[in-house]
Each structure stands twice: as structure tokens, then as C-alpha cells.
Amino acid sequence: MDVACVVPAYDERDTVERTLDSLVGADCEVLVVVGGTDGTAAVARSHPAVDHVLPDTAEAGPAAARNQGARATDAEVVCFTDADTVVAPGWVARHASHYHDPRVVCVGGPLRPLDGSRRDRLLFRVLSDWWYRASWPVGFVQASGNNCSYRRRALLDAGGFDEALPFLEDTDCSMRLARRGRAVYDRHAWVATSPRRQHRQGYLGLLAEYAVGYARYLLDRPRDSGYFRRR
């Protein structure tokens, strides 16, 4: 099965190499969509794991960068991770294995904190693994943008990630795709990602922000897109 991995990277010179190191040897095409001016593109171009470096000329956010990468490949399956994230050994293969079932259109997995504290590890386990395990079986599919994959044709037919959303564009995308086929949560397909956003905004602040978005979804679920658009 042909697989591509798309990595959006905006001014991530200090972190992207570690991400790409974790993709060395993976059986996939690696595309890095680069924005910013800090030299991230040069790091990506010189890395042995990378097949293509695409300039993110629009610089319209991670949703647009992911869509650009998905359109630039012919692979049947597209995995997505971020430039501050390290994927587990065999991560690409685990994602790809689920697509031998033709009903599967989406795969996600848990998040762990990269170089985090004991508190980070506990909160990530509760919020980015146990919560997913409880919510996915009842239809609330939340595939995080740094640990998700899609059958490319289904993703593009659904319009890709909603580039107009200011946040939760990854959850919006996985919810829409889950209505078109089967979504699989693989607890072994983990990634370790920087907890810098959690530290900057605080876990309670992020939880409140997400709760508002989730509530809007529950109140407006008949729509096909834009579940989490702010009004």
C-alpha cells in the first residue's frame, strides 16, 4: 500500500530534525510543507528521510498546509504529524495496516508528552488517550492532527481539513470522515509531542476552549462541515 507522511512546519528549525529522524526507514513518501523564515526548509531539504519540501506560500495555517501536502502526493493513504512531534517506531506501518480493510477511512492514536514532566505524562494519558478510547466507540472521533491518517481519496472528496477553522480543524475533519466510513483508534500507534502549548495556555484553559468547541458540535451536529467554526 502506498503511504505518504505530510509534516507541516512553520518556523520549526529547532524541532523538525528530531521529527524527521523518527521517520527514517519508514516505508512512506515524506513531504514537508514549510513556512516561515527561520531556515526550516534548509534543514528539511538536507534530511535523508525527506522526499519533497513544499513551500507553504499561503501560510494560512496547519489545515491549509496539510491539504497542500495531501494534494501533492498520489499515495493511497496519507499520514499526518507535526514538526514538534516524534512518531513511534513502526508508526507508519501501524497506520497503513488498518487500510487493508476497505471500509477504513481514518486512523488515529494517542499522544504522549515529549520531554514532559510526570504531571504532563499523567494529563496526556487522561486527556489524549483514555478520553479518546472512551469517545471514539460512541462516535465522537477526534484524530489529532499530529497523529492521524486518512484514505487520501476520501479525504479530498470530503474537502480536506477546513482551512477556515481557527482551531479543532483536525477533530472536524475526523468527524466528517467518520461519517463516510470506518474510523479506527489504535492505542499502539502513539506519538510524543511537545507540551509547549499546554504549558503556554495551561491545561485548564485548553480544556475550557475545547469544551466550548465540543458543545457547539453537539448543538449543531447535522451540518456536514464547520462544526467548530467560531461565531
Summary of the structure (lengths in Angstrom):
residues: 231
radius of gyration: 16.4
end to end distance: 41.1
largest distance: 47.6
contacts: 794
relative contact order: 0.16
helix: 40%
strand: 19%
